[in-house]
Amino acid sequence: MLRRLLTFFIGTILFVSVISLANTAKITVKMYSTDTQHKPLGTITLMQNRYGVLVLPNLQGLTPGIHGMHVHTNPSCDKQGKAAGGHFDPHNTKMHLGPYNGAGHLGDLPALFVNQQGQASQPLLVPRLHMDEMRDHALIIHAGGDNYSDQPKALGGGGARVACGIIK
């Protein structure tokens, strides 16, 4: 029953989003490598709707499992993603509390699920952000999951920055 409700909810969001294509962005995501030729992973499409921003990943080549995903301050993927700066925090909360807690910074996105074949295609909803706030920032995918807390490790414990794209 829960799966049916979730499928209906996501389907409704997709339908509403298709009607409002004017406020979308398609991000090319690349995985970092030791050389300057970073491996393309695919795209993430962002679509504004009345519930927030719908995130539609179309990625392959990531390590299976859960990955933390965040909007970072600077629109740069240089220096293995370190040039992207910290998580987007326009209200200076300095707290990593996840995408659903209004007391934390806005850069927290729902975790990205990657299947056993290395593909990520499950839609996500970012309820606290608007497309206008996301533009001109980097979207970073981390090596590990995200516990939406600063404990026991800072910034959700996602670890290294493994992939990046610029939101235009």
Phi and psi in degrees as GROMACS dihedral restraints (atoms count N, CA, C in turn):
[ dihedral_restraints ]
;  ai    aj    ak    al  type     phi  dphi    fc
    3     4     5     6     1   -62.0    20    10
    4     5     6     7     1   -40.1    20    10
    6     7     8     9     1   -62.4    20    10
    7     8     9    10     1   -40.0    20    10
    9    10    11    12     1   -65.4    20    10
   10    11    12    13     1   -42.5    20    10
   12    13    14    15     1   -63.9    20    10
   13    14    15    16     1   -43.2    20    10
   15    16    17    18     1   -63.5    20    10
   16    17    18    19     1   -43.8    20    10
   18    19    20    21     1   -61.0    20    10
   19    20    21    22     1   -43.4    20    10
   21    22    23    24     1   -62.6    20    10
   22    23    24    25     1   -45.1    20    10
   24    25    26    27     1   -61.6    20    10
   25    26    27    28     1   -48.8    20    10
   27    28    29    30     1   -63.9    20    10
   28    29    30    31     1   -41.0    20    10
   30    31    32    33     1   -60.5    20    10
   31    32    33    34     1   -41.6    20    10
   33    34    35    36     1   -63.5    20    10
   34    35    36    37     1   -43.9    20    10
   36    37    38    39     1   -61.6    20    10
   37    38    39    40     1   -44.0    20    10
   39    40    41    42     1   -60.7    20    10
   40    41    42    43     1   -43.5    20    10
   42    43    44    45     1   -62.0    20    10
   43    44    45    46     1   -48.5    20    10
   45    46    47    48     1   -62.8    20    10
   46    47    48    49     1   -37.7    20    10
   48    49    50    51     1   -66.9    20    10
   49    50    51    52     1   -39.1    20    10
   51    52    53    54     1   -61.9    20    10
   52    53    54    55     1   -34.1    20    10
   54    55    56    57     1   -65.2    20    10
   55    56    57    58     1   -31.7    20    10
   57    58    59    60     1  -110.1    20    10
   58    59    60    61     1    63.7    20    10
   60    61    62    63     1   -76.1    20    10
   61    62    63    64     1    -9.9    20    10
   63    64    65    66     1   -62.9    20    10
   64    65    66    67     1   -31.6    20    10
   66    67    68    69     1  -110.2    20    10
   67    68    69    70     1    72.5    20    10
   69    70    71    72     1  -130.7    20    10
   70    71    72    73     1   162.6    20    10
   72    73    74    75     1  -145.4    20    10
   73    74    75    76     1   139.6    20    10
   75    76    77    78     1  -114.5    20    10
   76    77    78    79     1   120.8    20    10
   78    79    80    81     1  -105.6    20    10
   79    80    81    82     1   129.7    20    10
   81    82    83    84     1   -86.9    20    10
   82    83    84    85     1   125.2    20    10
   84    85    86    87     1  -109.6    20    10
   85    86    87    88     1   133.3    20    10
   87    88    89    90     1  -126.2    20    10
   88    89    90    91     1   143.2    20    10
   90    91    92    93     1   -88.4    20    10
   91    92    93    94     1   139.6    20    10
   93    94    95    96     1   -70.1    20    10
   94    95    96    97     1   146.9    20    10
   96    97    98    99     1  -136.8    20    10
   97    98    99   100     1   173.7    20    10
   99   100   101   102     1   -72.9    20    10
  100   101   102   103     1   -19.7    20    10
  102   103   104   105     1  -101.2    20    10
  103   104   105   106     1  -172.9    20    10
  105   106   107   108     1   -86.7    20    10
  106   107   108   109     1    -7.3    20    10
  108   109   110   111     1   -91.8    20    10
  109   110   111   112     1    87.4    20    10
  111   112   113   114     1   -75.8    20    10
  112   113   114   115     1   142.9    20    10
  114   115   116   117     1   -76.5    20    10
  115   116   117   118     1   122.8    20    10
  117   118   119   120     1   -67.1    20    10
  118   119   120   121     1   134.6    20    10
  120   121   122   123     1  -106.6    20    10
  121   122   123   124     1   -19.7    20    10
  123   124   125   126     1   132.9    20    10
  124   125   126   127     1  -147.7    20    10
  126   127   128   129     1  -133.3    20    10
  127   128   129   130     1   161.0    20    10
  129   130   131   132     1  -128.6    20    10
  130   131   132   133     1   124.6    20    10
  132   133   134   135     1  -100.1    20    10
  133   134   135   136     1   132.1    20    10
  135   136   137   138     1  -109.4    20    10
  136   137   138   139     1   132.6    20    10
  138   139   140   141     1  -134.5    20    10
  139   140   141   142     1   123.3    20    10
  141   142   143   144     1   -74.4    20    10
  142   143   144   145     1   137.6    20    10
  144   145   146   147     1  -145.5    20    10
  145   146   147   148     1  -179.2    20    10
  147   148   149   150     1   -70.2    20    10
  148   149   150   151     1   -11.2    20    10
  150   151   152   153     1   -97.3    20    10
  151   152   153   154     1    -7.4    20    10
  153   154   155   156     1   137.5    20    10
  154   155   156   157     1  -144.8    20    10
  156   157   158   159     1  -111.5    20    10
  157   158   159   160     1   124.3    20    10
  159   160   161   162     1   -86.6    20    10
  160   161   162   163     1   128.7    20    10
  162   163   164   165     1  -107.4    20    10
  163   164   165   166     1   118.8    20    10
  165   166   167   168     1  -115.9    20    10
  166   167   168   169     1    92.7    20    10
  168   169   170   171     1   -78.0    20    10
  169   170   171   172     1   143.8    20    10
  171   172   173   174     1  -138.0    20    10
  172   173   174   175     1    73.7    20    10
  174   175   176   177     1  -121.1    20    10
  175   176   177   178     1   149.1    20    10
  177   178   179   180     1  -147.6    20    10
  178   179   180   181     1   145.2    20    10
  180   181   182   183     1   110.4    20    10
  181   182   183   184     1     2.5    20    10
  183   184   185   186     1   -86.7    20    10
  184   185   186   187     1   161.2    20    10
  186   187   188   189     1   -68.4    20    10
  187   188   189   190     1   132.7    20    10
  189   190   191   192     1   -58.3    20    10
  190   191   192   193     1   146.5    20    10
  192   193   194   195     1   124.4    20    10
  193   194   195   196     1  -164.2    20    10
  195   196   197   198     1   -95.4    20    10
  196   197   198   199     1   135.9    20    10
  198   199   200   201     1  -126.7    20    10
  199   200   201   202     1   136.1    20    10
  201   202   203   204     1   -68.9    20    10
  202   203   204   205     1   144.8    20    10
  204   205   206   207     1  -140.0    20    10
  205   206   207   208     1   131.8    20    10
  207   208   209   210     1  -142.8    20    10
  208   209   210   211     1   153.5    20    10
  210   211   212   213     1   -87.3    20    10
  211   212   213   214     1   127.4    20    10
  213   214   215   216     1  -107.8    20    10
  214   215   216   217     1   159.8    20    10
  216   217   218   219     1   -60.1    20    10
  217   218   219   220     1   -48.9    20    10
  219   220   221   222     1   -97.6    20    10
  220   221   222   223     1   146.1    20    10
  222   223   224   225     1   -84.4    20    10
  223   224   225   226     1    61.2    20    10
  225   226   227   228     1  -145.0    20    10
  226   227   228   229     1   140.5    20    10
  228   229   230   231     1  -109.0    20    10
  229   230   231   232     1     8.0    20    10
  231   232   233   234     1   -65.6    20    10
  232   233   234   235     1   164.3    20    10
  234   235   236   237     1    55.0    20    10
  235   236   237   238     1    48.0    20    10
  237   238   239   240     1    55.5    20    10
  238   239   240   241     1    32.6    20    10
  240   241   242   243     1    90.5    20    10
  241   242   243   244     1    -9.4    20    10
  243   244   245   246     1   -67.3    20    10
  244   245   246   247     1   -26.7    20    10
  246   247   248   249     1   -68.1    20    10
  247   248   249   250     1   -12.8    20    10
  249   250   251   252     1   -72.4    20    10
  250   251   252   253     1   -12.4    20    10
  252   253   254   255     1    74.3    20    10
  253   254   255   256     1  -161.3    20    10
  255   256   257   258     1   -82.8    20    10
  256   257   258   259     1  -178.7    20    10
  258   259   260   261     1   -64.4    20    10
  259   260   261   262     1   143.8    20    10
  261   262   263   264     1   -59.8    20    10
  262   263   264   265     1   117.5    20    10
  264   265   266   267     1  -141.7    20    10
  265   266   267   268     1    66.8    20    10
  267   268   269   270     1   -64.5    20    10
  268   269   270   271     1   -20.4    20    10
  270   271   272   273     1   -97.5    20    10
  271   272   273   274     1     6.2    20    10
  273   274   275   276     1    54.5    20    10
  274   275   276   277     1    44.6    20    10
  276   277   278   279     1   -75.7    20    10
  277   278   279   280     1   -30.0    20    10
  279   280   281   282     1    57.8    20    10
  280   281   282   283     1    27.6    20    10
  282   283   284   285     1  -129.7    20    10
  283   284   285   286     1   135.2    20    10
  285   286   287   288     1  -101.1    20    10
  286   287   288   289     1   101.8    20    10
  288   289   290   291     1  -124.8    20    10
  289   290   291   292     1     7.2    20    10
  291   292   293   294     1    93.4    20    10
  292   293   294   295     1   172.5    20    10
  294   295   296   297     1   -76.8    20    10
  295   296   297   298     1    -7.9    20    10
  297   298   299   300     1  -112.3    20    10
  298   299   300   301     1    -4.5    20    10
  300   301   302   303     1  -103.6    20    10
  301   302   303   304     1   114.8    20    10
  303   304   305   306     1   -67.1    20    10
  304   305   306   307     1   -10.6    20    10
  306   307   308   309     1   -85.1    20    10
  307   308   309   310     1   -12.3    20    10
  309   310   311   312     1   -99.5    20    10
  310   311   312   313     1   179.4    20    10
  312   313   314   315     1   -71.4    20    10
  313   314   315   316     1   158.9    20    10
  315   316   317   318     1   -80.2    20    10
  316   317   318   319     1   -14.6    20    10
  318   319   320   321     1   -72.4    20    10
  319   320   321   322     1   -11.2    20    10
  321   322   323   324     1   -71.4    20    10
  322   323   324   325     1   123.5    20    10
  324   325   326   327     1  -112.2    20    10
  325   326   327   328     1   161.2    20    10
  327   328   329   330     1   -59.9    20    10
  328   329   330   331     1   151.0    20    10
  330   331   332   333     1   -65.1    20    10
  331   332   333   334     1   147.2    20    10
  333   334   335   336     1   -95.1    20    10
  334   335   336   337     1   125.4    20    10
  336   337   338   339     1   -96.0    20    10
  337   338   339   340     1   128.9    20    10
  339   340   341   342     1  -116.7    20    10
  340   341   342   343     1   124.8    20    10
  342   343   344   345     1   -75.5    20    10
  343   344   345   346     1   179.3    20    10
  345   346   347   348     1   -64.7    20    10
  346   347   348   349     1   -18.9    20    10
  348   349   350   351     1   -89.4    20    10
  349   350   351   352     1     3.6    20    10
  351   352   353   354     1    81.5    20    10
  352   353   354   355     1    17.1    20    10
  354   355   356   357     1  -104.9    20    10
  355   356   357   358     1   142.0    20    10
  357   358   359   360     1  -122.9    20    10
  358   359   360   361     1   118.3    20    10
  360   361   362   363     1  -143.3    20    10
  361   362   363   364     1     3.9    20    10
  363   364   365   366     1   -75.5    20    10
  364   365   366   367     1   124.0    20    10
  366   367   368   369     1   -64.0    20    10
  367   368   369   370     1   148.3    20    10
  369   370   371   372     1  -130.3    20    10
  370   371   372   373     1   151.9    20    10
  372   373   374   375     1  -118.3    20    10
  373   374   375   376     1   128.1    20    10
  375   376   377   378     1  -105.8    20    10
  376   377   378   379     1   100.5    20    10
  378   379   380   381     1   -78.9    20    10
  379   380   381   382     1   -19.3    20    10
  381   382   383   384     1  -102.5    20    10
  382   383   384   385     1    -0.1    20    10
  384   385   386   387     1  -116.7    20    10
  385   386   387   388     1   156.4    20    10
  387   388   389   390     1  -118.2    20    10
  388   389   390   391     1   149.3    20    10
  390   391   392   393     1   -52.0    20    10
  391   392   393   394     1   -39.4    20    10
  393   394   395   396     1   -60.6    20    10
  394   395   396   397     1   -31.6    20    10
  396   397   398   399     1   -77.1    20    10
  397   398   399   400     1   -27.1    20    10
  399   400   401   402     1   -82.8    20    10
  400   401   402   403     1   -25.0    20    10
  402   403   404   405     1   -62.9    20    10
  403   404   405   406     1   148.1    20    10
  405   406   407   408     1    64.4    20    10
  406   407   408   409     1    38.0    20    10
  408   409   410   411     1  -135.7    20    10
  409   410   411   412     1   167.6    20    10
  411   412   413   414     1   -97.3    20    10
  412   413   414   415     1   145.6    20    10
  414   415   416   417     1  -107.6    20    10
  415   416   417   418     1   121.2    20    10
  417   418   419   420     1  -114.0    20    10
  418   419   420   421     1   136.8    20    10
  420   421   422   423     1  -107.1    20    10
  421   422   423   424     1   131.1    20    10
  423   424   425   426     1   -98.2    20    10
  424   425   426   427     1   161.5    20    10
  426   427   428   429     1   -65.2    20    10
  427   428   429   430     1   -38.3    20    10
  429   430   431   432     1  -114.5    20    10
  430   431   432   433     1  -176.5    20    10
  432   433   434   435     1   -72.8    20    10
  433   434   435   436     1  -173.5    20    10
  435   436   437   438     1  -139.1    20    10
  436   437   438   439     1   121.4    20    10
  438   439   440   441     1   -94.7    20    10
  439   440   441   442     1     7.6    20    10
  441   442   443   444     1    57.2    20    10
  442   443   444   445     1    39.7    20    10
  444   445   446   447     1  -152.7    20    10
  445   446   447   448     1   165.9    20    10
  447   448   449   450     1   -98.8    20    10
  448   449   450   451     1     5.0    20    10
  450   451   452   453     1  -123.6    20    10
  451   452   453   454     1   139.4    20    10
  453   454   455   456     1   -80.0    20    10
  454   455   456   457     1   -10.8    20    10
  456   457   458   459     1  -123.7    20    10
  457   458   459   460     1   146.0    20    10
  459   460   461   462     1   -60.3    20    10
  460   461   462   463     1   149.3    20    10
  462   463   464   465     1    58.5    20    10
  463   464   465   466     1    33.1    20    10
  465   466   467   468     1    84.8    20    10
  466   467   468   469     1    -3.7    20    10
  468   469   470   471     1    73.8    20    10
  469   470   471   472     1    20.0    20    10
  471   472   473   474     1   -69.6    20    10
  472   473   474   475     1   -20.2    20    10
  474   475   476   477     1    78.2    20    10
  475   476   477   478     1  -148.0    20    10
  477   478   479   480     1   -59.4    20    10
  478   479   480   481     1   151.3    20    10
  480   481   482   483     1   -84.3    20    10
  481   482   483   484     1   117.8    20    10
  483   484   485   486     1  -108.1    20    10
  484   485   486   487     1   -20.8    20    10
  486   487   488   489     1  -150.9    20    10
  487   488   489   490     1   157.4    20    10
  489   490   491   492     1  -154.3    20    10
  490   491   492   493     1   152.2    20    10
  492   493   494   495     1  -149.5    20    10
  493   494   495   496     1   155.3    20    10
  495   496   497   498     1  -102.1    20    10
  496   497   498   499     1   131.3    20    10
  498   499   500   501     1   -88.3    20    10
  499   500   501   502     1   113.9    20    10
